[in-house]
Amino acid sequence: MLWRSRGADVVTGVIRNRSKTVHPWLKAIAIVTAISLAPTMVLGQAREPIRFARGANAANVSGRLEGPQHRDHLLRARAGQDVEITVASVYADLIQVRLFPAGRGLDAALPLERGGTGVSFQAKVPNDGDYVIRVALRDPRAVPLEGAGYRLRVRLTSPAPASAIFVVEFLCADRTVLRLTTNEERSMVHLERLGQTWLLPRAESASGVRFADANAAFSSRGEQALFERRSVPPLRCRQTGR
């Protein structure tokens, strides 16, 4: 790194005059200045965009936190969408997650509700635009000097379409209720269960009706239905009111 001053070059805290070495106390000032600037350069992290695969509503990003630094991940979302952020790390309980609109400060951070499983957080996005997910250590002294690695799973759940028509409820084998809402064209289905929601596109099916994406699927035939999610056993349900 190079700074220039009158007749002198400052390179990583060492000053040399073009004709002779500068007084030692000026060297000390340069070294202190370089050290004081170093934390700013370390803390200023670029905002890494979160990219979703085509047709997917979830994506993974990872990073490492050292000392008081933070890392920012940039998320693009639409008004009314629910954002679910799940933290995976050996030090997950020591990692702080904040969500706020890009171009605003932490004073505009959205309230995050703690999720039902693991270290996860949920929030509803009020407006279209870019949002910053900021990850930092609550107490840097509580982790080793080499820092803490982490992995975030970010999931976006779309709200039910404005033209949605409530269709039916299903009572599942675990005694929970699965509510199904669809649009007029029956091209999408909005599922709600235990406070969680899924918006699934219609999928090809040899028999019955099926809606599915990369992470969840709902299929029904008559009054019987099957709700499937990745890494979770299938849940059998039965339509109520029949």
PASEBA-1860 file (N, C-alpha, C; in nm, 3 decimals):
! residues 242
1> MLWRSRGA> 0.086/-0.119/0.000/0.000/0.000/0.000/0.089/0.123/0.000 ~ 0.057/0.228/-0.073/0.147/0.341/-0.094/0.074/0.472/-0.071 ~ 0.132/0.554/0.018/0.084/0.691/0.035/0.201/0.783/-0.004 ~ 0.173/0.898/-0.068/0.281/0.991/-0.102/0.264/1.121/-0.022 ~ 0.376/1.171/0.029/0.378/1.301/0.095/0.492/1.381/0.033 ~ 0.517/1.502/0.081/0.620/1.587/0.022/0.757/1.523/0.030 ~ 0.813/1.488/-0.084/0.947/1.437/-0.089/0.967/1.306/-0.018 ~ 0.861/1.238/0.020/0.878/1.113/0.093/0.778/1.010/0.042
9> DVVTGVIR> 0.817/0.884/0.046/0.729/0.773/0.014/0.701/0.697/0.142 ~ 0.570/0.667/0.167/0.533/0.590/0.284/0.484/0.455/0.236 ~ 0.557/0.350/0.264/0.523/0.217/0.218/0.511/0.126/0.339 ~ 0.382/0.081/0.367/0.353/-0.006/0.483/0.420/0.045/0.609 ~ 0.410/0.173/0.633/0.455/0.229/0.760/0.602/0.265/0.763 ~ 0.678/0.247/0.657/0.820/0.283/0.656/0.840/0.402/0.563 ~ 0.903/0.508/0.613/0.921/0.631/0.534/1.067/0.643/0.493 ~ 1.088/0.669/0.365/1.224/0.696/0.318/1.223/0.823/0.235
17> NRSKTVHP> 1.309/0.916/0.266/1.324/1.037/0.187/1.399/1.001/0.059 ~ 1.378/1.080/-0.044/1.446/1.051/-0.169/1.598/1.061/-0.154 ~ 1.646/1.142/-0.060/1.789/1.161/-0.046/1.844/1.099/0.080 ~ 1.761/1.088/0.188/1.811/1.033/0.314/1.695/0.979/0.394 ~ 1.728/0.898/0.498/1.627/0.839/0.585/1.568/0.944/0.676 ~ 1.433/0.942/0.693/1.365/1.041/0.775/1.389/1.010/0.922 ~ 1.375/1.108/1.005/1.397/1.094/1.149/1.315/0.978/1.205 ~ 1.371/0.901/1.299/1.301/0.783/1.354/1.163/0.811/1.409
25> WLKAIAIV> 1.141/0.929/1.468/1.008/0.953/1.526/0.900/0.964/1.418 ~ 0.940/1.007/1.295/0.844/1.010/1.186/0.809/0.867/1.143 ~ 0.909/0.776/1.150/0.880/0.636/1.121/0.776/0.581/1.217 ~ 0.793/0.615/1.344/0.699/0.565/1.445/0.558/0.614/1.417 ~ 0.544/0.743/1.378/0.412/0.798/1.346/0.351/0.724/1.228 ~ 0.434/0.696/1.126/0.382/0.626/1.009/0.335/0.486/1.043 ~ 0.410/0.416/1.128/0.372/0.280/1.168/0.241/0.283/1.245 ~ 0.228/0.376/1.339/0.104/0.387/1.417/-0.014/0.419/1.326
33> TAISLAPT> 0.009/0.508/1.226/-0.098/0.543/1.133/-0.142/0.422/1.053 ~ -0.044/0.344/1.004/-0.079/0.224/0.926/-0.158/0.126/1.009 ~ -0.118/0.107/1.135/-0.189/0.014/1.222/-0.329/0.062/1.250 ~ -0.345/0.192/1.270/-0.479/0.245/1.300/-0.572/0.234/1.181 ~ -0.514/0.236/1.059/-0.597/0.223/0.939/-0.634/0.078/0.912 ~ -0.553/-0.015/0.959/-0.576/-0.157/0.926/-0.711/-0.208/0.966 ~ -0.764/-0.181/1.090/-0.896/-0.233/1.126/-1.005/-0.185/1.033 ~ -0.995/-0.059/0.986/-1.097/-0.007/0.895/-1.100/-0.087/0.766
41> MVLGQARE> -0.979/-0.124/0.718/-0.974/-0.198/0.592/-1.026/-0.339/0.612 ~ -1.000/-0.398/0.730/-1.048/-0.532/0.758/-1.199/-0.534/0.776 ~ -1.252/-0.431/0.846/-1.395/-0.429/0.876/-1.480/-0.396/0.755 ~ -1.424/-0.324/0.658/-1.504/-0.284/0.543/-1.520/-0.399/0.445 ~ -1.622/-0.477/0.458/-1.643/-0.594/0.375/-1.739/-0.564/0.260 ~ -1.708/-0.621/0.144/-1.799/-0.606/0.031/-1.927/-0.684/0.059 ~ -2.038/-0.638/0.004/-2.166/-0.705/0.022/-2.182/-0.813/-0.084 ~ -2.182/-0.937/-0.039/-2.191/-1.051/-0.129/-2.337/-1.079/-0.164
49> PIRFARGA> -2.375/-1.074/-0.291/-2.515/-1.099/-0.328/-2.552/-1.245/-0.309 ~ -2.674/-1.268/-0.263/-2.726/-1.404/-0.246/-2.796/-1.441/-0.377 ~ -2.750/-1.549/-0.439/-2.802/-1.590/-0.569/-2.884/-1.718/-0.554 ~ -3.005/-1.716/-0.608/-3.094/-1.831/-0.604/-3.088/-1.904/-0.738 ~ -3.083/-2.035/-0.732/-3.089/-2.113/-0.855/-3.227/-2.093/-0.918 ~ -3.235/-2.113/-1.047/-3.361/-2.090/-1.118/-3.471/-2.179/-1.060 ~ -3.581/-2.116/-1.021/-3.694/-2.189/-0.966/-3.683/-2.221/-0.818 ~ -3.569/-2.187/-0.755/-3.550/-2.218/-0.613/-3.588/-2.097/-0.528
57> NAANVSGR> -3.634/-2.123/-0.406/-3.666/-2.014/-0.313/-3.573/-2.014/-0.193 ~ -3.464/-2.092/-0.198/-3.367/-2.096/-0.089/-3.227/-2.100/-0.147 ~ -3.132/-2.041/-0.074/-2.993/-2.039/-0.117/-2.903/-2.042/0.005 ~ -2.780/-2.088/-0.014/-2.683/-2.097/0.095/-2.566/-2.003/0.068 ~ -2.518/-1.937/0.173/-2.396/-1.856/0.166/-2.314/-1.889/0.289 ~ -2.183/-1.868/0.281/-2.097/-1.899/0.394/-1.991/-1.793/0.409 ~ -1.925/-1.791/0.524/-1.821/-1.694/0.550/-1.750/-1.725/0.679 ~ -1.660/-1.637/0.718/-1.585/-1.651/0.843/-1.576/-1.516/0.912
65> LEGPQHRD> -1.596/-1.516/1.043/-1.590/-1.394/1.123/-1.466/-1.399/1.212 ~ -1.390/-1.292/1.212/-1.272/-1.283/1.297/-1.278/-1.152/1.375 ~ -1.268/-1.163/1.507/-1.269/-1.043/1.590/-1.397/-0.963/1.575 ~ -1.386/-0.829/1.572/-1.506/-0.744/1.568/-1.561/-0.722/1.427 ~ -1.504/-0.788/1.326/-1.551/-0.763/1.191/-1.692/-0.818/1.170 ~ -1.757/-0.772/1.064/-1.887/-0.825/1.025/-1.882/-0.858/0.876 ~ -1.979/-0.935/0.832/-1.992/-0.966/0.689/-2.134/-0.935/0.647 ~ -2.148/-0.879/0.526/-2.279/-0.841/0.473/-2.313/-0.926/0.351
73> HLLRARAG> -2.435/-0.973/0.347/-2.488/-1.047/0.232/-2.609/-0.971/0.179 ~ -2.617/-0.953/0.049/-2.722/-0.870/-0.012/-2.833/-0.959/-0.066 ~ -2.956/-0.928/-0.023/-3.073/-1.007/-0.061/-3.174/-0.918/-0.131 ~ -3.223/-0.962/-0.245/-3.331/-0.890/-0.314/-3.464/-0.959/-0.285 ~ -3.561/-0.881/-0.239/-3.691/-0.940/-0.200/-3.804/-0.848/-0.242 ~ -3.927/-0.905/-0.238/-4.047/-0.831/-0.276/-4.132/-0.804/-0.152 ~ -4.210/-0.699/-0.160/-4.295/-0.662/-0.047/-4.387/-0.777/-0.009 ~ -4.394/-0.803/0.122/-4.480/-0.909/0.172/-4.416/-1.044/0.182
81> QDVEITVA> -4.294/-1.060/0.127/-4.228/-1.190/0.137/-4.175/-1.213/0.279 ~ -4.179/-1.339/0.320/-4.119/-1.379/0.447/-3.977/-1.426/0.422 ~ -3.884/-1.377/0.503/-3.744/-1.417/0.494/-3.713/-1.505/0.615 ~ -3.658/-1.622/0.587/-3.615/-1.712/0.694/-3.465/-1.733/0.682 ~ -3.391/-1.703/0.790/-3.246/-1.714/0.791/-3.206/-1.816/0.897 ~ -3.140/-1.922/0.855/-3.096/-2.026/0.947/-2.944/-2.026/0.953 ~ -2.889/-2.024/1.074/-2.745/-2.017/1.096/-2.692/-2.155/1.133 ~ -2.589/-2.200/1.062/-2.521/-2.324/1.095/-2.375/-2.291/1.127
89> SVYADLIQ> -2.333/-2.318/1.249/-2.196/-2.291/1.291/-2.171/-2.357/1.426 ~ -2.046/-2.390/1.453/-2.011/-2.441/1.585/-2.043/-2.335/1.691 ~ -2.036/-2.209/1.651/-2.062/-2.097/1.742/-2.193/-2.027/1.706 ~ -2.292/-2.103/1.660/-2.417/-2.044/1.612/-2.482/-1.953/1.716 ~ -2.480/-1.992/1.843/-2.545/-1.911/1.947/-2.473/-1.779/1.972 ~ -2.349/-1.767/1.925/-2.273/-1.644/1.946/-2.277/-1.551/1.826 ~ -2.348/-1.595/1.721/-2.354/-1.515/1.598/-2.481/-1.430/1.597 ~ -2.464/-1.303/1.569/-2.575/-1.208/1.563/-2.612/-1.182/1.417
97> VRLFPAGR> -2.741/-1.185/1.388/-2.790/-1.161/1.252/-2.880/-1.039/1.253 ~ -2.856/-0.947/1.162/-2.942/-0.828/1.147/-2.987/-0.820/1.002 ~ -3.108/-0.767/0.980/-3.165/-0.751/0.846/-3.217/-0.609/0.833 ~ -3.165/-0.536/0.734/-3.210/-0.397/0.717/-3.202/-0.358/0.569 ~ -3.280/-0.257/0.528/-3.281/-0.216/0.387/-3.144/-0.162/0.346 ~ -3.100/-0.196/0.227/-2.974/-0.142/0.174/-2.987/0.010/0.163 ~ -2.881/0.080/0.197/-2.884/0.225/0.195/-2.929/0.286/0.326 ~ -2.973/0.202/0.419/-3.012/0.248/0.552/-2.913/0.192/0.654
105> GLDAALPL> -2.924/0.237/0.777/-2.837/0.189/0.883/-2.905/0.086/0.971 ~ -2.835/0.045/1.075/-2.889/-0.055/1.166/-3.012/-0.004/1.241 ~ -3.030/0.129/1.244/-3.148/0.184/1.312/-3.276/0.147/1.235 ~ -3.261/0.104/1.109/-3.378/0.063/1.029/-3.393/-0.088/1.023 ~ -3.321/-0.159/1.110/-3.324/-0.306/1.108/-3.466/-0.357/1.135 ~ -3.505/-0.462/1.065/-3.637/-0.522/1.082/-3.637/-0.611/1.206 ~ -3.748/-0.617/1.278/-3.755/-0.708/1.392/-3.751/-0.853/1.345 ~ -3.663/-0.933/1.406/-3.649/-1.074/1.369/-3.710/-1.161/1.478
113> ERGGTGVS> -3.798/-1.252/1.436/-3.855/-1.348/1.529/-3.773/-1.475/1.527 ~ -3.751/-1.532/1.645/-3.674/-1.656/1.652/-3.755/-1.770/1.591 ~ -3.691/-1.850/1.507/-3.759/-1.960/1.441/-3.785/-2.076/1.535 ~ -3.858/-2.174/1.486/-3.898/-2.287/1.571/-3.791/-2.392/1.587 ~ -3.699/-2.407/1.490/-3.597/-2.511/1.498/-3.460/-2.451/1.474 ~ -3.360/-2.499/1.552/-3.223/-2.452/1.535/-3.210/-2.304/1.562 ~ -3.101/-2.247/1.513/-3.079/-2.103/1.526/-3.129/-2.038/1.397 ~ -3.255/-2.001/1.396/-3.316/-1.942/1.276/-3.396/-1.818/1.314
121> FQAKVPND> -3.413/-1.731/1.215/-3.483/-1.605/1.236/-3.577/-1.581/1.119 ~ -3.686/-1.509/1.146/-3.785/-1.483/1.042/-3.826/-1.337/1.048 ~ -3.857/-1.281/0.931/-3.905/-1.144/0.923/-3.985/-1.128/0.794 ~ -4.078/-1.033/0.793/-4.157/-1.002/0.673/-4.103/-0.874/0.612 ~ -4.075/-0.878/0.483/-4.017/-0.763/0.413/-4.128/-0.665/0.376 ~ -4.115/-0.537/0.416/-4.224/-0.442/0.392/-4.229/-0.385/0.250 ~ -4.113/-0.377/0.183/-4.109/-0.312/0.052/-4.022/-0.390/-0.045 ~ -4.044/-0.367/-0.176/-3.955/-0.424/-0.277/-3.818/-0.359/-0.264
129> GDYVIRVA> -3.713/-0.438/-0.292/-3.579/-0.380/-0.293/-3.473/-0.472/-0.239 ~ -3.353/-0.414/-0.220/-3.239/-0.489/-0.168/-3.232/-0.474/-0.016 ~ -3.197/-0.584/0.050/-3.183/-0.586/0.195/-3.048/-0.646/0.231 ~ -2.990/-0.596/0.338/-2.860/-0.643/0.386/-2.881/-0.739/0.503 ~ -2.821/-0.857/0.492/-2.815/-0.949/0.605/-2.675/-0.934/0.664 ~ -2.665/-0.874/0.781/-2.534/-0.851/0.845/-2.510/-0.958/0.952 ~ -2.394/-1.022/0.944/-2.357/-1.129/1.037/-2.235/-1.083/1.117 ~ -2.241/-1.096/1.248/-2.130/-1.055/1.334/-2.129/-1.141/1.460
137> LRDPRAVP> -2.018/-1.136/1.533/-2.006/-1.208/1.660/-2.058/-1.120/1.773 ~ -2.138/-1.177/1.859/-2.187/-1.102/1.974/-2.072/-1.064/2.068 ~ -1.980/-1.158/2.088/-1.864/-1.135/2.175/-1.743/-1.201/2.110 ~ -1.660/-1.124/2.038/-1.545/-1.183/1.969/-1.449/-1.256/2.063 ~ -1.448/-1.217/2.190/-1.355/-1.280/2.285/-1.396/-1.423/2.318 ~ -1.518/-1.461/2.283/-1.567/-1.594/2.320/-1.531/-1.701/2.216 ~ -1.467/-1.661/2.106/-1.429/-1.758/2.003/-1.277/-1.755/1.986 ~ -1.217/-1.860/1.929/-1.071/-1.863/1.909/-1.024/-1.752/1.817
145> LEGAGYRL> -0.893/-1.728/1.819/-0.835/-1.620/1.739/-0.856/-1.643/1.589 ~ -0.862/-1.770/1.548/-0.882/-1.795/1.405/-1.022/-1.765/1.358 ~ -1.112/-1.729/1.450/-1.246/-1.688/1.413/-1.346/-1.802/1.408 ~ -1.464/-1.772/1.354/-1.573/-1.868/1.349/-1.629/-1.874/1.208 ~ -1.631/-1.992/1.150/-1.695/-2.011/1.021/-1.846/-2.026/1.039 ~ -1.922/-1.989/0.938/-2.068/-2.001/0.947/-2.124/-2.030/0.808 ~ -2.248/-2.079/0.809/-2.322/-2.104/0.685/-2.465/-2.057/0.707 ~ -2.515/-1.977/0.615/-2.652/-1.927/0.623/-2.737/-1.993/0.515
153> RVRLTSPA> -2.854/-2.037/0.555/-2.955/-2.080/0.458/-3.064/-1.973/0.458 ~ -3.081/-1.909/0.345/-3.177/-1.799/0.333/-3.292/-1.846/0.246 ~ -3.412/-1.837/0.300/-3.531/-1.887/0.230/-3.634/-1.776/0.219 ~ -3.689/-1.758/0.099/-3.793/-1.659/0.074/-3.925/-1.730/0.049 ~ -4.028/-1.690/0.121/-4.161/-1.746/0.102/-4.254/-1.636/0.055 ~ -4.315/-1.656/-0.060/-4.402/-1.553/-0.117/-4.537/-1.553/-0.049 ~ -4.600/-1.437/-0.038/-4.736/-1.430/0.016/-4.836/-1.490/-0.081 ~ -4.952/-1.522/-0.032/-5.057/-1.576/-0.120/-5.095/-1.472/-0.225
161> PASAIFVV> -5.125/-1.512/-0.346/-5.164/-1.417/-0.451/-5.287/-1.336/-0.409 ~ -5.294/-1.215/-0.462/-5.406/-1.127/-0.425/-5.540/-1.186/-0.469 ~ -5.536/-1.262/-0.579/-5.659/-1.320/-0.631/-5.686/-1.459/-0.574 ~ -5.618/-1.493/-0.463/-5.629/-1.628/-0.410/-5.770/-1.660/-0.363 ~ -5.804/-1.786/-0.375/-5.934/-1.835/-0.329/-5.909/-1.948/-0.232 ~ -5.962/-1.935/-0.111/-5.944/-2.041/-0.013/-6.013/-2.168/-0.062 ~ -5.944/-2.280/-0.056/-6.000/-2.404/-0.108/-6.042/-2.497/0.004 ~ -5.946/-2.545/0.085/-5.981/-2.650/0.179/-5.875/-2.663/0.287
169> EFLCADRT> -5.911/-2.733/0.396/-5.818/-2.766/0.502/-5.799/-2.916/0.507 ~ -5.677/-2.957/0.546/-5.645/-3.098/0.563/-5.599/-3.121/0.708 ~ -5.645/-3.229/0.767/-5.598/-3.269/0.899/-5.493/-3.377/0.879 ~ -5.372/-3.351/0.930/-5.260/-3.441/0.905/-5.243/-3.542/1.018 ~ -5.159/-3.642/0.991/-5.142/-3.753/1.084/-5.087/-3.709/1.219 ~ -5.014/-3.597/1.222/-4.960/-3.548/1.350/-5.056/-3.450/1.418 ~ -5.181/-3.447/1.372/-5.288/-3.364/1.427/-5.271/-3.216/1.398 ~ -5.185/-3.180/1.306/-5.174/-3.040/1.263/-5.266/-3.016/1.144
177> VLRLTTNE> -5.300/-2.890/1.121/-5.389/-2.853/1.011/-5.306/-2.791/0.898 ~ -5.329/-2.840/0.780/-5.265/-2.787/0.660/-5.370/-2.714/0.579 ~ -5.352/-2.581/0.565/-5.447/-2.500/0.490/-5.396/-2.479/0.348 ~ -5.485/-2.497/0.252/-5.449/-2.488/0.111/-5.525/-2.374/0.045 ~ -5.452/-2.285/-0.020/-5.511/-2.173/-0.093/-5.455/-2.177/-0.234 ~ -5.536/-2.147/-0.333/-5.488/-2.149/-0.471/-5.543/-2.030/-0.547 ~ -5.480/-1.999/-0.661/-5.531/-1.891/-0.744/-5.636/-1.947/-0.841 ~ -5.697/-1.859/-0.916/-5.807/-1.900/-1.004/-5.761/-2.001/-1.108
185> ERSMVHLE> -5.640/-1.986/-1.158/-5.592/-2.075/-1.263/-5.542/-2.209/-1.207 ~ -5.535/-2.220/-1.075/-5.481/-2.339/-1.009/-5.337/-2.367/-1.054 ~ -5.264/-2.262/-1.089/-5.125/-2.279/-1.132/-5.029/-2.272/-1.013 ~ -5.074/-2.219/-0.900/-4.993/-2.209/-0.779/-5.079/-2.250/-0.661 ~ -5.012/-2.296/-0.556/-5.083/-2.325/-0.432/-5.005/-2.263/-0.316 ~ -5.080/-2.209/-0.221/-5.023/-2.149/-0.101/-5.059/-2.240/0.016 ~ -4.958/-2.297/0.082/-4.979/-2.387/0.194/-4.939/-2.319/0.324 ~ -5.016/-2.345/0.429/-4.985/-2.288/0.561/-5.001/-2.396/0.667
193> RLGQTWLL> -4.896/-2.409/0.751/-4.898/-2.509/0.857/-4.804/-2.464/0.968 ~ -4.856/-2.462/1.092/-4.774/-2.426/1.209/-4.700/-2.293/1.192 ~ -4.768/-2.197/1.130/-4.708/-2.065/1.112/-4.610/-2.055/0.997 ~ -4.582/-2.166/0.929/-4.493/-2.163/0.813/-4.576/-2.166/0.685 ~ -4.520/-2.107/0.580/-4.592/-2.102/0.453/-4.502/-2.146/0.339 ~ -4.566/-2.201/0.235/-4.496/-2.243/0.114/-4.580/-2.200/-0.007 ~ -4.514/-2.152/-0.109/-4.581/-2.119/-0.235/-4.522/-2.210/-0.342 ~ -4.604/-2.303/-0.392/-4.554/-2.406/-0.482/-4.622/-2.397/-0.620
201> PRAESASG> -4.545/-2.411/-0.726/-4.604/-2.412/-0.860/-4.663/-2.549/-0.892 ~ -4.757/-2.551/-0.984/-4.817/-2.678/-1.024/-4.714/-2.762/-1.101 ~ -4.715/-2.892/-1.074/-4.620/-2.983/-1.138/-4.697/-3.092/-1.211 ~ -4.630/-3.153/-1.307/-4.691/-3.262/-1.381/-4.715/-3.381/-1.290 ~ -4.828/-3.447/-1.307/-4.861/-3.563/-1.226/-4.942/-3.662/-1.308 ~ -4.906/-3.788/-1.297/-4.979/-3.891/-1.373/-5.120/-3.908/-1.321 ~ -5.137/-3.885/-1.190/-5.271/-3.898/-1.131/-5.287/-3.798/-1.019 ~ -5.406/-3.746/-1.002/-5.431/-3.650/-0.896/-5.373/-3.513/-0.927
209> VRFADANA> -5.353/-3.433/-0.822/-5.301/-3.297/-0.834/-5.170/-3.289/-0.758 ~ -5.072/-3.221/-0.815/-4.942/-3.210/-0.751/-4.885/-3.070/-0.771 ~ -4.832/-3.012/-0.661/-4.761/-2.886/-0.663/-4.625/-2.911/-0.599 ~ -4.517/-2.859/-0.658/-4.385/-2.891/-0.604/-4.279/-2.792/-0.650 ~ -4.175/-2.776/-0.564/-4.053/-2.708/-0.603/-3.936/-2.793/-0.552 ~ -3.817/-2.735/-0.544/-3.700/-2.815/-0.507/-3.700/-2.855/-0.360 ~ -3.782/-2.790/-0.277/-3.776/-2.814/-0.134/-3.902/-2.874/-0.072 ~ -4.014/-2.866/-0.141/-4.139/-2.916/-0.084/-4.232/-2.961/-0.195
217> AFSSRGEQ> -4.330/-3.045/-0.158/-4.428/-3.094/-0.256/-4.559/-3.127/-0.185 ~ -4.670/-3.102/-0.255/-4.802/-3.138/-0.205/-4.877/-3.209/-0.316 ~ -4.928/-3.326/-0.286/-5.005/-3.399/-0.386/-5.133/-3.450/-0.322 ~ -5.239/-3.455/-0.399/-5.366/-3.502/-0.345/-5.439/-3.584/-0.449 ~ -5.517/-3.678/-0.399/-5.602/-3.760/-0.484/-5.728/-3.789/-0.404 ~ -5.838/-3.731/-0.447/-5.960/-3.741/-0.368/-5.943/-3.664/-0.240 ~ -5.978/-3.725/-0.128/-5.965/-3.657/0.000/-5.832/-3.687/0.069 ~ -5.747/-3.770/0.010/-5.617/-3.803/0.064/-5.510/-3.710/0.007
225> ALFERRSV> -5.414/-3.672/0.092/-5.306/-3.584/0.047/-5.175/-3.626/0.112 ~ -5.067/-3.586/0.049/-4.933/-3.615/0.100/-4.851/-3.486/0.092 ~ -4.792/-3.448/0.207/-4.709/-3.328/0.213/-4.565/-3.373/0.237 ~ -4.476/-3.333/0.146/-4.336/-3.378/0.154/-4.243/-3.257/0.160 ~ -4.136/-3.272/0.241/-4.031/-3.172/0.248/-3.896/-3.241/0.251 ~ -3.795/-3.169/0.207/-3.661/-3.226/0.204/-3.613/-3.258/0.347 ~ -3.558/-3.376/0.365/-3.499/-3.422/0.493/-3.603/-3.439/0.604 ~ -3.732/-3.442/0.568/-3.839/-3.460/0.667/-3.928/-3.574/0.618
233> PPLRCRQT> -3.969/-3.666/0.706/-4.057/-3.776/0.661/-4.187/-3.723/0.602 ~ -4.241/-3.787/0.499/-4.368/-3.743/0.438/-4.481/-3.742/0.540 ~ -4.572/-3.647/0.525/-4.683/-3.632/0.618/-4.815/-3.660/0.545 ~ -4.887/-3.760/0.590/-5.016/-3.793/0.528/-5.127/-3.711/0.591 ~ -5.217/-3.660/0.506/-5.324/-3.575/0.553/-5.456/-3.619/0.489 ~ -5.564/-3.576/0.550/-5.698/-3.610/0.501/-5.784/-3.483/0.501 ~ -5.854/-3.463/0.392/-5.936/-3.342/0.380/-6.048/-3.343/0.483 ~ -6.068/-3.229/0.547/-6.173/-3.217/0.647/-6.303/-3.174/0.580
241> GR> -6.415/-3.192/0.652/-6.544/-3.149/0.600/-6.606/-3.245/0.504 ~ -6.551/-3.369/0.497/-6.609/-3.470/0.406/-6.648/-3.595/0.486
END
